[in-house]
Amino acid sequence: MGARTAQLRARITAGERALFHLGPTKVLERGYSITTLEGSETPLRDAARVHGGQTLITRLARGEVRSLVRNATVIPSVEKTDPAPQPSLFDTVEPPDIDPGNQGAADD
């Protein structure tokens, strides 16, 4: 029982360490920033939500920057296309017709 408890405790400690390195503060220390519209807590992901005259708050590892928007450019998204349908492992496929008189013959 003691060995199992120690094993689970080690897994929890490893998970805590991983989460610590992925946390928002560590991400900011790696040079990323989080930008929100003034008065909002939701990070911006789309320039279409921003227009001239709004104030942006950009959070950095050490401090924040307030910016006044003059304009925003929206880059049109590339339309996603559905991939070609793939056959199922359980689909029945008819074997190709093979001409028995031409087996093994080289192409001309």
Rosetta constraint file for C-alpha pairs under 8 A:
AtomPair CA 1 CA 5 HARMONIC 6.26 0.50
AtomPair CA 2 CA 6 HARMONIC 6.21 0.50
AtomPair CA 3 CA 7 HARMONIC 6.15 0.50
AtomPair CA 4 CA 8 HARMONIC 6.22 0.50
AtomPair CA 5 CA 9 HARMONIC 6.06 0.50
AtomPair CA 6 CA 10 HARMONIC 6.17 0.50
AtomPair CA 7 CA 11 HARMONIC 6.39 0.50
AtomPair CA 8 CA 12 HARMONIC 6.24 0.50
AtomPair CA 9 CA 13 HARMONIC 6.18 0.50
AtomPair CA 10 CA 14 HARMONIC 6.15 0.50
AtomPair CA 11 CA 15 HARMONIC 6.15 0.50
AtomPair CA 12 CA 16 HARMONIC 6.14 0.50
AtomPair CA 13 CA 17 HARMONIC 6.24 0.50
AtomPair CA 14 CA 18 HARMONIC 6.29 0.50
AtomPair CA 15 CA 19 HARMONIC 6.16 0.50
AtomPair CA 16 CA 20 HARMONIC 6.05 0.50
AtomPair CA 17 CA 21 HARMONIC 6.47 0.50
AtomPair CA 18 CA 22 HARMONIC 6.42 0.50
AtomPair CA 19 CA 23 HARMONIC 5.93 0.50
AtomPair CA 20 CA 26 HARMONIC 7.36 0.50
AtomPair CA 21 CA 26 HARMONIC 5.78 0.50
AtomPair CA 21 CA 27 HARMONIC 7.63 0.50
AtomPair CA 22 CA 26 HARMONIC 6.37 0.50
AtomPair CA 22 CA 27 HARMONIC 6.44 0.50
AtomPair CA 23 CA 27 HARMONIC 6.33 0.50
AtomPair CA 24 CA 28 HARMONIC 6.20 0.50
AtomPair CA 25 CA 29 HARMONIC 6.33 0.50
AtomPair CA 25 CA 61 HARMONIC 6.64 0.50
AtomPair CA 26 CA 30 HARMONIC 6.50 0.50
AtomPair CA 27 CA 31 HARMONIC 7.04 0.50
AtomPair CA 27 CA 32 HARMONIC 6.08 0.50
AtomPair CA 28 CA 32 HARMONIC 4.72 0.50
AtomPair CA 28 CA 33 HARMONIC 5.60 0.50
AtomPair CA 28 CA 34 HARMONIC 7.86 0.50
AtomPair CA 28 CA 60 HARMONIC 5.82 0.50
AtomPair CA 28 CA 61 HARMONIC 4.68 0.50
AtomPair CA 29 CA 60 HARMONIC 7.74 0.50
AtomPair CA 29 CA 61 HARMONIC 4.98 0.50
AtomPair CA 31 CA 60 HARMONIC 7.67 0.50
AtomPair CA 31 CA 61 HARMONIC 7.40 0.50
AtomPair CA 32 CA 60 HARMONIC 7.09 0.50
AtomPair CA 32 CA 61 HARMONIC 8.00 0.50
AtomPair CA 33 CA 58 HARMONIC 6.41 0.50
AtomPair CA 33 CA 59 HARMONIC 5.55 0.50
AtomPair CA 33 CA 60 HARMONIC 5.01 0.50
AtomPair CA 33 CA 61 HARMONIC 7.46 0.50
AtomPair CA 34 CA 43 HARMONIC 6.22 0.50
AtomPair CA 34 CA 44 HARMONIC 7.80 0.50
AtomPair CA 34 CA 58 HARMONIC 5.54 0.50
AtomPair CA 34 CA 59 HARMONIC 5.11 0.50
AtomPair CA 34 CA 60 HARMONIC 6.94 0.50
AtomPair CA 35 CA 43 HARMONIC 5.53 0.50
AtomPair CA 35 CA 44 HARMONIC 5.77 0.50
AtomPair CA 35 CA 56 HARMONIC 6.57 0.50
AtomPair CA 35 CA 57 HARMONIC 5.52 0.50
AtomPair CA 35 CA 58 HARMONIC 4.19 0.50
AtomPair CA 35 CA 59 HARMONIC 6.21 0.50
AtomPair CA 36 CA 40 HARMONIC 6.16 0.50
AtomPair CA 36 CA 41 HARMONIC 6.30 0.50
AtomPair CA 36 CA 42 HARMONIC 6.02 0.50
AtomPair CA 36 CA 43 HARMONIC 4.75 0.50
AtomPair CA 36 CA 44 HARMONIC 5.33 0.50
AtomPair CA 36 CA 56 HARMONIC 5.75 0.50
AtomPair CA 36 CA 57 HARMONIC 5.35 0.50
AtomPair CA 36 CA 58 HARMONIC 6.51 0.50
AtomPair CA 37 CA 41 HARMONIC 7.66 0.50
AtomPair CA 37 CA 42 HARMONIC 7.78 0.50
AtomPair CA 37 CA 43 HARMONIC 7.76 0.50
AtomPair CA 37 CA 44 HARMONIC 7.20 0.50
AtomPair CA 37 CA 50 HARMONIC 7.93 0.50
AtomPair CA 37 CA 54 HARMONIC 7.34 0.50
AtomPair CA 37 CA 55 HARMONIC 6.19 0.50
AtomPair CA 37 CA 56 HARMONIC 4.69 0.50
AtomPair CA 37 CA 57 HARMONIC 6.16 0.50
AtomPair CA 38 CA 54 HARMONIC 7.59 0.50
AtomPair CA 38 CA 55 HARMONIC 5.51 0.50
AtomPair CA 38 CA 56 HARMONIC 5.46 0.50
AtomPair CA 38 CA 57 HARMONIC 5.92 0.50
AtomPair CA 44 CA 49 HARMONIC 7.75 0.50
AtomPair CA 46 CA 50 HARMONIC 7.84 0.50
AtomPair CA 46 CA 74 HARMONIC 7.87 0.50
AtomPair CA 47 CA 72 HARMONIC 6.11 0.50
AtomPair CA 47 CA 73 HARMONIC 6.59 0.50
AtomPair CA 47 CA 74 HARMONIC 5.57 0.50
AtomPair CA 48 CA 72 HARMONIC 7.40 0.50
AtomPair CA 48 CA 73 HARMONIC 7.69 0.50
AtomPair CA 48 CA 74 HARMONIC 5.82 0.50
AtomPair CA 50 CA 54 HARMONIC 7.04 0.50
AtomPair CA 50 CA 69 HARMONIC 7.83 0.50
AtomPair CA 50 CA 71 HARMONIC 7.90 0.50
AtomPair CA 50 CA 72 HARMONIC 6.32 0.50
AtomPair CA 51 CA 69 HARMONIC 6.76 0.50
AtomPair CA 51 CA 70 HARMONIC 7.49 0.50
AtomPair CA 51 CA 71 HARMONIC 5.76 0.50
AtomPair CA 51 CA 72 HARMONIC 5.94 0.50
AtomPair CA 52 CA 68 HARMONIC 7.78 0.50
AtomPair CA 52 CA 69 HARMONIC 4.92 0.50
AtomPair CA 52 CA 70 HARMONIC 4.53 0.50
AtomPair CA 52 CA 71 HARMONIC 4.63 0.50
AtomPair CA 52 CA 72 HARMONIC 7.06 0.50
AtomPair CA 53 CA 68 HARMONIC 6.22 0.50
AtomPair CA 53 CA 69 HARMONIC 5.38 0.50
AtomPair CA 53 CA 70 HARMONIC 6.18 0.50
AtomPair CA 53 CA 71 HARMONIC 7.97 0.50
AtomPair CA 54 CA 68 HARMONIC 5.91 0.50
AtomPair CA 54 CA 69 HARMONIC 5.45 0.50
AtomPair CA 55 CA 66 HARMONIC 6.65 0.50
AtomPair CA 55 CA 67 HARMONIC 5.51 0.50
AtomPair CA 55 CA 68 HARMONIC 4.60 0.50
AtomPair CA 55 CA 69 HARMONIC 6.12 0.50
AtomPair CA 56 CA 66 HARMONIC 5.64 0.50
AtomPair CA 56 CA 67 HARMONIC 5.07 0.50
AtomPair CA 56 CA 68 HARMONIC 6.39 0.50
AtomPair CA 56 CA 69 HARMONIC 7.21 0.50
AtomPair CA 57 CA 64 HARMONIC 6.71 0.50
AtomPair CA 57 CA 65 HARMONIC 5.79 0.50
AtomPair CA 57 CA 66 HARMONIC 4.71 0.50
AtomPair CA 57 CA 67 HARMONIC 6.52 0.50
AtomPair CA 58 CA 64 HARMONIC 5.38 0.50
AtomPair CA 58 CA 65 HARMONIC 5.05 0.50
AtomPair CA 58 CA 66 HARMONIC 6.36 0.50
AtomPair CA 58 CA 67 HARMONIC 7.82 0.50
AtomPair CA 59 CA 63 HARMONIC 6.26 0.50
AtomPair CA 59 CA 64 HARMONIC 4.33 0.50
AtomPair CA 59 CA 65 HARMONIC 6.55 0.50
AtomPair CA 60 CA 64 HARMONIC 5.48 0.50
AtomPair CA 60 CA 65 HARMONIC 7.76 0.50
AtomPair CA 87 CA 91 HARMONIC 6.44 0.50
AtomPair CA 98 CA 102 HARMONIC 7.94 0.50
AtomPair CA 98 CA 103 HARMONIC 7.66 0.50
AtomPair CA 99 CA 103 HARMONIC 6.80 0.50
